[in-house]
Amino acid sequence: MSCLICAGHAATIECSEGWEKRNCPRCGLYRISQALVLTLMEQGQIFDTEKMRRWLDTQRITVPVPSIEVHEALLVE
Ligand SMILES: [Zn+2]
């Protein structure tokens, strides 16, 4: 599977229902809600890769695996 943030090659990791979990060599380990993935696909939107990586780094100060939900998506404008 590919990374949902940068579209690079990433490992898919088993996780709870309603979530996708990826381990990307460049974006790191993260979870993303399936609802968000579907919304992005429907609207043809993509993540702002650099902004999301910075957001993930900030989250990792407090949580080991950041979870990206709809209201946290930083998209290409
Ligand atoms: Zn990535």
PDB file of the backbone (N, CA, C, O) and the ligand in Angstrom, with CONECT records:
HET     ZN  A 101       1
ATOM      1  N   MET A   1       0.842  -1.200   0.000  1.00  0.00           N
ATOM      2  CA  MET A   1       0.000   0.000   0.000  1.00  0.00           C
ATOM      3  C   MET A   1       0.875   1.248   0.000  1.00  0.00           C
ATOM      4  O   MET A   1       2.047   1.218   0.376  1.00  0.00           O
ATOM      5  N   SER A   2       0.273   2.326  -0.428  1.00  0.00           N
ATOM      6  CA  SER A   2       1.049   3.558  -0.457  1.00  0.00           C
ATOM      7  C   SER A   2       0.699   4.444   0.737  1.00  0.00           C
ATOM      8  O   SER A   2      -0.346   4.299   1.371  1.00  0.00           O
ATOM      9  N   CYS A   3       1.606   5.352   1.010  1.00  0.00           N
ATOM     10  CA  CYS A   3       1.399   6.321   2.077  1.00  0.00           C
ATOM     11  C   CYS A   3       0.259   7.261   1.660  1.00  0.00           C
ATOM     12  O   CYS A   3       0.207   7.718   0.518  1.00  0.00           O
ATOM     13  N   LEU A   4      -0.642   7.540   2.594  1.00  0.00           N
ATOM     14  CA  LEU A   4      -1.802   8.379   2.268  1.00  0.00           C
ATOM     15  C   LEU A   4      -1.450   9.860   2.304  1.00  0.00           C
ATOM     16  O   LEU A   4      -2.239  10.705   1.880  1.00  0.00           O
ATOM     17  N   ILE A   5      -0.265  10.169   2.812  1.00  0.00           N
ATOM     18  CA  ILE A   5       0.164  11.567   2.871  1.00  0.00           C
ATOM     19  C   ILE A   5       1.048  11.926   1.682  1.00  0.00           C
ATOM     20  O   ILE A   5       0.823  12.943   1.026  1.00  0.00           O
ATOM     21  N   CYS A   6       2.064  11.088   1.396  1.00  0.00           N
ATOM     22  CA  CYS A   6       3.013  11.444   0.344  1.00  0.00           C
ATOM     23  C   CYS A   6       2.926  10.520  -0.871  1.00  0.00           C
ATOM     24  O   CYS A   6       3.610  10.748  -1.869  1.00  0.00           O
ATOM     25  N   ALA A   7       2.087   9.473  -0.797  1.00  0.00           N
ATOM     26  CA  ALA A   7       1.907   8.515  -1.894  1.00  0.00           C
ATOM     27  C   ALA A   7       3.151   7.681  -2.168  1.00  0.00           C
ATOM     28  O   ALA A   7       3.218   6.986  -3.182  1.00  0.00           O
ATOM     29  N   GLY A   8       4.126   7.741  -1.285  1.00  0.00           N
ATOM     30  CA  GLY A   8       5.303   6.878  -1.392  1.00  0.00           C
ATOM     31  C   GLY A   8       4.984   5.473  -0.902  1.00  0.00           C
ATOM     32  O   GLY A   8       3.858   5.184  -0.496  1.00  0.00           O
ATOM     33  N   HIS A   9       5.985   4.608  -0.946  1.00  0.00           N
ATOM     34  CA  HIS A   9       5.779   3.231  -0.514  1.00  0.00           C
ATOM     35  C   HIS A   9       5.750   3.183   1.015  1.00  0.00           C
ATOM     36  O   HIS A   9       6.668   3.671   1.674  1.00  0.00           O
ATOM     37  N   ALA A  10       4.691   2.593   1.573  1.00  0.00           N
ATOM     38  CA  ALA A  10       4.575   2.517   3.027  1.00  0.00           C
ATOM     39  C   ALA A  10       3.976   1.181   3.425  1.00  0.00           C
ATOM     40  O   ALA A  10       3.238   0.567   2.655  1.00  0.00           O
ATOM     41  N   ALA A  11       4.295   0.737   4.626  1.00  0.00           N
ATOM     42  CA  ALA A  11       3.749  -0.512   5.142  1.00  0.00           C
ATOM     43  C   ALA A  11       2.376  -0.264   5.751  1.00  0.00           C
ATOM     44  O   ALA A  11       2.164   0.711   6.472  1.00  0.00           O
ATOM     45  N   THR A  12       1.439  -1.177   5.443  1.00  0.00           N
ATOM     46  CA  THR A  12       0.124  -1.122   6.070  1.00  0.00           C
ATOM     47  C   THR A  12       0.153  -1.957   7.342  1.00  0.00           C
ATOM     48  O   THR A  12       0.635  -3.089   7.338  1.00  0.00           O
ATOM     49  N   ILE A  13      -0.357  -1.402   8.415  1.00  0.00           N
ATOM     50  CA  ILE A  13      -0.328  -2.081   9.708  1.00  0.00           C
ATOM     51  C   ILE A  13      -1.761  -2.289  10.176  1.00  0.00           C
ATOM     52  O   ILE A  13      -2.608  -1.402  10.064  1.00  0.00           O
ATOM     53  N   GLU A  14      -2.008  -3.482  10.703  1.00  0.00           N
ATOM     54  CA  GLU A  14      -3.342  -3.803  11.222  1.00  0.00           C
ATOM     55  C   GLU A  14      -3.737  -2.797  12.298  1.00  0.00           C
ATOM     56  O   GLU A  14      -2.931  -2.437  13.156  1.00  0.00           O
ATOM     57  N   CYS A  15      -4.987  -2.351  12.237  1.00  0.00           N
ATOM     58  CA  CYS A  15      -5.450  -1.481  13.317  1.00  0.00           C
ATOM     59  C   CYS A  15      -6.957  -1.572  13.432  1.00  0.00           C
ATOM     60  O   CYS A  15      -7.606  -2.325  12.706  1.00  0.00           O
ATOM     61  N   SER A  16      -7.503  -0.798  14.350  1.00  0.00           N
ATOM     62  CA  SER A  16      -8.919  -0.924  14.652  1.00  0.00           C
ATOM     63  C   SER A  16      -9.799  -0.446  13.501  1.00  0.00           C
ATOM     64  O   SER A  16      -9.361   0.301  12.627  1.00  0.00           O
ATOM     65  N   GLU A  17     -11.030  -0.890  13.526  1.00  0.00           N
ATOM     66  CA  GLU A  17     -11.984  -0.583  12.469  1.00  0.00           C
ATOM     67  C   GLU A  17     -12.210   0.922  12.354  1.00  0.00           C
ATOM     68  O   GLU A  17     -12.281   1.631  13.358  1.00  0.00           O
ATOM     69  N   GLY A  18     -12.320   1.394  11.123  1.00  0.00           N
ATOM     70  CA  GLY A  18     -12.549   2.813  10.923  1.00  0.00           C
ATOM     71  C   GLY A  18     -11.263   3.609  10.752  1.00  0.00           C
ATOM     72  O   GLY A  18     -11.296   4.820  10.533  1.00  0.00           O
ATOM     73  N   TRP A  19     -10.121   2.914  10.854  1.00  0.00           N
ATOM     74  CA  TRP A  19      -8.837   3.589  10.753  1.00  0.00           C
ATOM     75  C   TRP A  19      -7.930   2.880   9.751  1.00  0.00           C
ATOM     76  O   TRP A  19      -8.037   1.675   9.527  1.00  0.00           O
ATOM     77  N   GLU A  20      -7.056   3.649   9.171  1.00  0.00           N
ATOM     78  CA  GLU A  20      -5.958   3.106   8.376  1.00  0.00           C
ATOM     79  C   GLU A  20      -4.677   3.450   9.113  1.00  0.00           C
ATOM     80  O   GLU A  20      -4.529   4.548   9.649  1.00  0.00           O
ATOM     81  N   LYS A  21      -3.749   2.493   9.134  1.00  0.00           N
ATOM     82  CA  LYS A  21      -2.474   2.766   9.797  1.00  0.00           C
ATOM     83  C   LYS A  21      -1.349   2.485   8.811  1.00  0.00           C
ATOM     84  O   LYS A  21      -1.333   1.450   8.144  1.00  0.00           O
ATOM     85  N   ARG A  22      -0.417   3.414   8.731  1.00  0.00           N
ATOM     86  CA  ARG A  22       0.709   3.267   7.803  1.00  0.00           C
ATOM     87  C   ARG A  22       2.023   3.549   8.505  1.00  0.00           C
ATOM     88  O   ARG A  22       2.102   4.348   9.439  1.00  0.00           O
ATOM     89  N   ASN A  23       3.052   2.865   8.024  1.00  0.00           N
ATOM     90  CA  ASN A  23       4.395   3.205   8.459  1.00  0.00           C
ATOM     91  C   ASN A  23       5.188   3.595   7.223  1.00  0.00           C
ATOM     92  O   ASN A  23       5.608   2.741   6.442  1.00  0.00           O
ATOM     93  N   CYS A  24       5.384   4.887   7.059  1.00  0.00           N
ATOM     94  CA  CYS A  24       6.051   5.424   5.878  1.00  0.00           C
ATOM     95  C   CYS A  24       7.482   5.815   6.266  1.00  0.00           C
ATOM     96  O   CYS A  24       7.697   6.438   7.306  1.00  0.00           O
ATOM     97  N   PRO A  25       8.465   5.446   5.421  1.00  0.00           N
ATOM     98  CA  PRO A  25       9.843   5.800   5.752  1.00  0.00           C
ATOM     99  C   PRO A  25      10.042   7.306   5.889  1.00  0.00           C
ATOM    100  O   PRO A  25      10.935   7.745   6.613  1.00  0.00           O
ATOM    101  N   ARG A  26       9.237   8.090   5.215  1.00  0.00           N
ATOM    102  CA  ARG A  26       9.427   9.543   5.249  1.00  0.00           C
ATOM    103  C   ARG A  26       8.444  10.266   6.166  1.00  0.00           C
ATOM    104  O   ARG A  26       8.798  11.282   6.765  1.00  0.00           O
ATOM    105  N   CYS A  27       7.212   9.760   6.287  1.00  0.00           N
ATOM    106  CA  CYS A  27       6.215  10.430   7.147  1.00  0.00           C
ATOM    107  C   CYS A  27       6.146   9.789   8.529  1.00  0.00           C
ATOM    108  O   CYS A  27       5.618  10.387   9.466  1.00  0.00           O
ATOM    109  N   GLY A  28       6.680   8.568   8.660  1.00  0.00           N
ATOM    110  CA  GLY A  28       6.638   7.888   9.950  1.00  0.00           C
ATOM    111  C   GLY A  28       5.351   7.102  10.144  1.00  0.00           C
ATOM    112  O   GLY A  28       4.589   6.870   9.206  1.00  0.00           O
ATOM    113  N   LEU A  29       5.136   6.704  11.384  1.00  0.00           N
ATOM    114  CA  LEU A  29       3.965   5.895  11.737  1.00  0.00           C
ATOM    115  C   LEU A  29       2.805   6.808  12.094  1.00  0.00           C
ATOM    116  O   LEU A  29       2.956   7.739  12.886  1.00  0.00           O
ATOM    117  N   TYR A  30       1.644   6.535  11.503  1.00  0.00           N
ATOM    118  CA  TYR A  30       0.471   7.367  11.815  1.00  0.00           C
ATOM    119  C   TYR A  30      -0.804   6.581  11.548  1.00  0.00           C
ATOM    120  O   TYR A  30      -0.794   5.558  10.862  1.00  0.00           O
ATOM    121  N   ARG A  31      -1.900   7.081  12.106  1.00  0.00           N
ATOM    122  CA  ARG A  31      -3.234   6.531  11.833  1.00  0.00           C
ATOM    123  C   ARG A  31      -4.056   7.616  11.176  1.00  0.00           C
ATOM    124  O   ARG A  31      -3.884   8.803  11.453  1.00  0.00           O
ATOM    125  N   ILE A  32      -4.947   7.196  10.305  1.00  0.00           N
ATOM    126  CA  ILE A  32      -5.801   8.171   9.629  1.00  0.00           C
ATOM    127  C   ILE A  32      -7.213   7.590   9.560  1.00  0.00           C
ATOM    128  O   ILE A  32      -7.384   6.399   9.302  1.00  0.00           O
ATOM    129  N   SER A  33      -8.205   8.416   9.786  1.00  0.00           N
ATOM    130  CA  SER A  33      -9.569   7.893   9.787  1.00  0.00           C
ATOM    131  C   SER A  33     -10.013   7.579   8.359  1.00  0.00           C
ATOM    132  O   SER A  33      -9.750   8.340   7.428  1.00  0.00           O
ATOM    133  N   GLN A  34     -10.686   6.448   8.210  1.00  0.00           N
ATOM    134  CA  GLN A  34     -11.152   6.054   6.871  1.00  0.00           C
ATOM    135  C   GLN A  34     -12.143   7.062   6.317  1.00  0.00           C
ATOM    136  O   GLN A  34     -12.213   7.270   5.106  1.00  0.00           O
ATOM    137  N   ALA A  35     -12.913   7.692   7.205  1.00  0.00           N
ATOM    138  CA  ALA A  35     -13.852   8.726   6.765  1.00  0.00           C
ATOM    139  C   ALA A  35     -13.110   9.865   6.072  1.00  0.00           C
ATOM    140  O   ALA A  35     -13.574  10.399   5.064  1.00  0.00           O
ATOM    141  N   LEU A  36     -11.957  10.228   6.622  1.00  0.00           N
ATOM    142  CA  LEU A  36     -11.161  11.292   6.013  1.00  0.00           C
ATOM    143  C   LEU A  36     -10.625  10.863   4.647  1.00  0.00           C
ATOM    144  O   LEU A  36     -10.667  11.631   3.686  1.00  0.00           O
ATOM    145  N   VAL A  37     -10.123   9.634   4.571  1.00  0.00           N
ATOM    146  CA  VAL A  37      -9.606   9.130   3.289  1.00  0.00           C
ATOM    147  C   VAL A  37     -10.698   9.186   2.227  1.00  0.00           C
ATOM    148  O   VAL A  37     -10.453   9.619   1.101  1.00  0.00           O
ATOM    149  N   LEU A  38     -11.898   8.751   2.585  1.00  0.00           N
ATOM    150  CA  LEU A  38     -13.014   8.756   1.634  1.00  0.00           C
ATOM    151  C   LEU A  38     -13.388  10.175   1.217  1.00  0.00           C
ATOM    152  O   LEU A  38     -13.655  10.441   0.045  1.00  0.00           O
ATOM    153  N   THR A  39     -13.404  11.074   2.188  1.00  0.00           N
ATOM    154  CA  THR A  39     -13.732  12.472   1.893  1.00  0.00           C
ATOM    155  C   THR A  39     -12.736  13.065   0.902  1.00  0.00           C
ATOM    156  O   THR A  39     -13.119  13.739  -0.054  1.00  0.00           O
ATOM    157  N   LEU A  40     -11.460  12.804   1.143  1.00  0.00           N
ATOM    158  CA  LEU A  40     -10.425  13.343   0.248  1.00  0.00           C
ATOM    159  C   LEU A  40     -10.581  12.793  -1.160  1.00  0.00           C
ATOM    160  O   LEU A  40     -10.463  13.523  -2.145  1.00  0.00           O
ATOM    161  N   MET A  41     -10.851  11.485  -1.241  1.00  0.00           N
ATOM    162  CA  MET A  41     -11.015  10.856  -2.561  1.00  0.00           C
ATOM    163  C   MET A  41     -12.207  11.456  -3.297  1.00  0.00           C
ATOM    164  O   MET A  41     -12.125  11.788  -4.479  1.00  0.00           O
ATOM    165  N   GLU A  42     -13.321  11.588  -2.568  1.00  0.00           N
ATOM    166  CA  GLU A  42     -14.533  12.125  -3.189  1.00  0.00           C
ATOM    167  C   GLU A  42     -14.325  13.536  -3.699  1.00  0.00           C
ATOM    168  O   GLU A  42     -14.826  13.907  -4.761  1.00  0.00           O
ATOM    169  N   GLN A  43     -13.572  14.327  -2.926  1.00  0.00           N
ATOM    170  CA  GLN A  43     -13.382  15.728  -3.285  1.00  0.00           C
ATOM    171  C   GLN A  43     -12.136  15.957  -4.121  1.00  0.00           C
ATOM    172  O   GLN A  43     -11.862  17.079  -4.546  1.00  0.00           O
ATOM    173  N   GLY A  44     -11.375  14.882  -4.357  1.00  0.00           N
ATOM    174  CA  GLY A  44     -10.170  14.997  -5.162  1.00  0.00           C
ATOM    175  C   GLY A  44      -9.109  15.861  -4.521  1.00  0.00           C
ATOM    176  O   GLY A  44      -8.339  16.530  -5.210  1.00  0.00           O
ATOM    177  N   GLN A  45      -9.070  15.843  -3.175  1.00  0.00           N
ATOM    178  CA  GLN A  45      -8.099  16.673  -2.471  1.00  0.00           C
ATOM    179  C   GLN A  45      -6.919  15.837  -2.008  1.00  0.00           C
ATOM    180  O   GLN A  45      -7.041  14.626  -1.821  1.00  0.00           O
ATOM    181  N   ILE A  46      -5.790  16.480  -1.827  1.00  0.00           N
ATOM    182  CA  ILE A  46      -4.616  15.776  -1.321  1.00  0.00           C
ATOM    183  C   ILE A  46      -4.005  16.550  -0.161  1.00  0.00           C
ATOM    184  O   ILE A  46      -4.202  17.755  -0.007  1.00  0.00           O
ATOM    185  N   PHE A  47      -3.252  15.803   0.653  1.00  0.00           N
ATOM    186  CA  PHE A  47      -2.583  16.424   1.796  1.00  0.00           C
ATOM    187  C   PHE A  47      -1.453  17.332   1.327  1.00  0.00           C
ATOM    188  O   PHE A  47      -0.813  17.088   0.304  1.00  0.00           O
ATOM    189  N   ASP A  48      -1.230  18.378   2.101  1.00  0.00           N
ATOM    190  CA  ASP A  48      -0.011  19.162   1.964  1.00  0.00           C
ATOM    191  C   ASP A  48       1.064  18.387   2.728  1.00  0.00           C
ATOM    192  O   ASP A  48       1.138  18.455   3.955  1.00  0.00           O
ATOM    193  N   THR A  49       1.893  17.652   1.989  1.00  0.00           N
ATOM    194  CA  THR A  49       2.824  16.698   2.602  1.00  0.00           C
ATOM    195  C   THR A  49       3.724  17.341   3.657  1.00  0.00           C
ATOM    196  O   THR A  49       3.870  16.808   4.757  1.00  0.00           O
ATOM    197  N   GLU A  50       4.320  18.474   3.330  1.00  0.00           N
ATOM    198  CA  GLU A  50       5.240  19.109   4.277  1.00  0.00           C
ATOM    199  C   GLU A  50       4.527  19.550   5.545  1.00  0.00           C
ATOM    200  O   GLU A  50       5.044  19.364   6.646  1.00  0.00           O
ATOM    201  N   LYS A  51       3.347  20.134   5.396  1.00  0.00           N
ATOM    202  CA  LYS A  51       2.584  20.580   6.576  1.00  0.00           C
ATOM    203  C   LYS A  51       2.164  19.397   7.430  1.00  0.00           C
ATOM    204  O   LYS A  51       2.222  19.460   8.658  1.00  0.00           O
ATOM    205  N   MET A  52       1.739  18.307   6.776  1.00  0.00           N
ATOM    206  CA  MET A  52       1.310  17.143   7.546  1.00  0.00           C
ATOM    207  C   MET A  52       2.482  16.514   8.286  1.00  0.00           C
ATOM    208  O   MET A  52       2.322  16.068   9.422  1.00  0.00           O
ATOM    209  N   ARG A  53       3.659  16.471   7.664  1.00  0.00           N
ATOM    210  CA  ARG A  53       4.823  15.896   8.357  1.00  0.00           C
ATOM    211  C   ARG A  53       5.192  16.721   9.577  1.00  0.00           C
ATOM    212  O   ARG A  53       5.559  16.180  10.620  1.00  0.00           O
ATOM    213  N   ARG A  54       5.090  18.042   9.438  1.00  0.00           N
ATOM    214  CA  ARG A  54       5.380  18.900  10.591  1.00  0.00           C
ATOM    215  C   ARG A  54       4.346  18.672  11.694  1.00  0.00           C
ATOM    216  O   ARG A  54       4.684  18.617  12.876  1.00  0.00           O
ATOM    217  N   TRP A  55       3.063  18.540  11.281  1.00  0.00           N
ATOM    218  CA  TRP A  55       1.998  18.287  12.257  1.00  0.00           C
ATOM    219  C   TRP A  55       2.249  16.970  12.986  1.00  0.00           C
ATOM    220  O   TRP A  55       2.109  16.896  14.207  1.00  0.00           O
ATOM    221  N   LEU A  56       2.621  15.930  12.235  1.00  0.00           N
ATOM    222  CA  LEU A  56       2.891  14.615  12.833  1.00  0.00           C
ATOM    223  C   LEU A  56       4.043  14.707  13.824  1.00  0.00           C
ATOM    224  O   LEU A  56       3.969  14.139  14.914  1.00  0.00           O
ATOM    225  N   ASP A  57       5.109  15.416  13.455  1.00  0.00           N
ATOM    226  CA  ASP A  57       6.246  15.580  14.366  1.00  0.00           C
ATOM    227  C   ASP A  57       5.808  16.237  15.662  1.00  0.00           C
ATOM    228  O   ASP A  57       6.242  15.838  16.743  1.00  0.00           O
ATOM    229  N   THR A  58       4.953  17.240  15.561  1.00  0.00           N
ATOM    230  CA  THR A  58       4.459  17.939  16.746  1.00  0.00           C
ATOM    231  C   THR A  58       3.644  16.989  17.619  1.00  0.00           C
ATOM    232  O   THR A  58       3.795  16.974  18.840  1.00  0.00           O
ATOM    233  N   GLN A  59       2.780  16.198  16.986  1.00  0.00           N
ATOM    234  CA  GLN A  59       1.941  15.246  17.731  1.00  0.00           C
ATOM    235  C   GLN A  59       2.781  14.210  18.465  1.00  0.00           C
ATOM    236  O   GLN A  59       2.436  13.801  19.574  1.00  0.00           O
ATOM    237  N   ARG A  60       3.890  13.783  17.847  1.00  0.00           N
ATOM    238  CA  ARG A  60       4.712  12.695  18.422  1.00  0.00           C
ATOM    239  C   ARG A  60       5.393  13.107  19.722  1.00  0.00           C
ATOM    240  O   ARG A  60       5.917  12.252  20.437  1.00  0.00           O
ATOM    241  N   ILE A  61       5.396  14.387  20.040  1.00  0.00           N
ATOM    242  CA  ILE A  61       5.928  14.821  21.325  1.00  0.00           C
ATOM    243  C   ILE A  61       5.050  14.252  22.444  1.00  0.00           C
ATOM    244  O   ILE A  61       5.546  13.926  23.522  1.00  0.00           O
ATOM    245  N   THR A  62       3.745  14.134  22.182  1.00  0.00           N
ATOM    246  CA  THR A  62       2.832  13.685  23.233  1.00  0.00           C
ATOM    247  C   THR A  62       2.247  12.293  23.001  1.00  0.00           C
ATOM    248  O   THR A  62       1.903  11.617  23.970  1.00  0.00           O
ATOM    249  N   VAL A  63       2.122  11.844  21.757  1.00  0.00           N
ATOM    250  CA  VAL A  63       1.553  10.514  21.501  1.00  0.00           C
ATOM    251  C   VAL A  63       2.478   9.727  20.571  1.00  0.00           C
ATOM    252  O   VAL A  63       3.077  10.310  19.668  1.00  0.00           O
ATOM    253  N   PRO A  64       2.606   8.398  20.780  1.00  0.00           N
ATOM    254  CA  PRO A  64       3.497   7.610  19.932  1.00  0.00           C
ATOM    255  C   PRO A  64       3.002   7.496  18.487  1.00  0.00           C
ATOM    256  O   PRO A  64       3.797   7.527  17.547  1.00  0.00           O
ATOM    257  N   VAL A  65       1.685   7.365  18.320  1.00  0.00           N
ATOM    258  CA  VAL A  65       1.122   7.219  16.979  1.00  0.00           C
ATOM    259  C   VAL A  65       0.046   8.289  16.767  1.00  0.00           C
ATOM    260  O   VAL A  65      -1.072   8.142  17.261  1.00  0.00           O
ATOM    261  N   PRO A  66       0.366   9.345  16.052  1.00  0.00           N
ATOM    262  CA  PRO A  66      -0.629  10.398  15.822  1.00  0.00           C
ATOM    263  C   PRO A  66      -1.814   9.886  14.995  1.00  0.00           C
ATOM    264  O   PRO A  66      -1.645   9.066  14.092  1.00  0.00           O
ATOM    265  N   SER A  67      -2.998  10.374  15.311  1.00  0.00           N
ATOM    266  CA  SER A  67      -4.203  10.020  14.568  1.00  0.00           C
ATOM    267  C   SER A  67      -4.716  11.249  13.834  1.00  0.00           C
ATOM    268  O   SER A  67      -4.949  12.302  14.429  1.00  0.00           O
ATOM    269  N   ILE A  68      -4.884  11.090  12.533  1.00  0.00           N
ATOM    270  CA  ILE A  68      -5.354  12.221  11.730  1.00  0.00           C
ATOM    271  C   ILE A  68      -6.851  12.078  11.511  1.00  0.00           C
ATOM    272  O   ILE A  68      -7.309  11.101  10.919  1.00  0.00           O
ATOM    273  N   GLU A  69      -7.610  13.054  11.990  1.00  0.00           N
ATOM    274  CA  GLU A  69      -9.046  13.060  11.757  1.00  0.00           C
ATOM    275  C   GLU A  69      -9.408  14.202  10.821  1.00  0.00           C
ATOM    276  O   GLU A  69      -8.576  15.039  10.471  1.00  0.00           O
ATOM    277  N   VAL A  70     -10.663  14.209  10.430  1.00  0.00           N
ATOM    278  CA  VAL A  70     -11.095  15.147   9.386  1.00  0.00           C
ATOM    279  C   VAL A  70     -10.675  16.586   9.687  1.00  0.00           C
ATOM    280  O   VAL A  70     -10.171  17.282   8.806  1.00  0.00           O
ATOM    281  N   HIS A  71     -10.882  17.035  10.930  1.00  0.00           N
ATOM    282  CA  HIS A  71     -10.611  18.436  11.251  1.00  0.00           C
ATOM    283  C   HIS A  71      -9.121  18.748  11.336  1.00  0.00           C
ATOM    284  O   HIS A  71      -8.741  19.911  11.469  1.00  0.00           O
ATOM    285  N   GLU A  72      -8.261  17.708  11.260  1.00  0.00           N
ATOM    286  CA  GLU A  72      -6.823  17.946  11.346  1.00  0.00           C
ATOM    287  C   GLU A  72      -6.124  17.915   9.988  1.00  0.00           C
ATOM    288  O   GLU A  72      -4.923  18.173   9.897  1.00  0.00           O
ATOM    289  N   ALA A  73      -6.866  17.604   8.951  1.00  0.00           N
ATOM    290  CA  ALA A  73      -6.247  17.476   7.628  1.00  0.00           C
ATOM    291  C   ALA A  73      -5.753  18.817   7.128  1.00  0.00           C
ATOM    292  O   ALA A  73      -6.509  19.787   7.072  1.00  0.00           O
ATOM    293  N   LEU A  74      -4.483  18.869   6.766  1.00  0.00           N
ATOM    294  CA  LEU A  74      -3.901  20.065   6.163  1.00  0.00           C
ATOM    295  C   LEU A  74      -3.742  19.779   4.678  1.00  0.00           C
ATOM    296  O   LEU A  74      -2.916  18.962   4.274  1.00  0.00           O
ATOM    297  N   LEU A  75      -4.548  20.467   3.872  1.00  0.00           N
ATOM    298  CA  LEU A  75      -4.638  20.119   2.460  1.00  0.00           C
ATOM    299  C   LEU A  75      -3.968  21.151   1.571  1.00  0.00           C
ATOM    300  O   LEU A  75      -3.757  22.298   1.966  1.00  0.00           O
ATOM    301  N   VAL A  76      -3.642  20.721   0.373  1.00  0.00           N
ATOM    302  CA  VAL A  76      -3.099  21.636  -0.627  1.00  0.00           C
ATOM    303  C   VAL A  76      -4.221  22.592  -1.029  1.00  0.00           C
ATOM    304  O   VAL A  76      -5.310  22.169  -1.416  1.00  0.00           O
ATOM    305  N   GLU A  77      -3.932  23.887  -0.929  1.00  0.00           N
ATOM    306  CA  GLU A  77      -4.991  24.873  -1.223  1.00  0.00           C
ATOM    307  C   GLU A  77      -5.053  25.184  -2.710  1.00  0.00           C
ATOM    308  O   GLU A  77      -5.880  25.989  -3.138  1.00  0.00           O
TER     309      GLU A  77
HETATM  310 ZN    ZN A 101       4.632   9.194   3.434  1.00  0.00          ZN2+
END
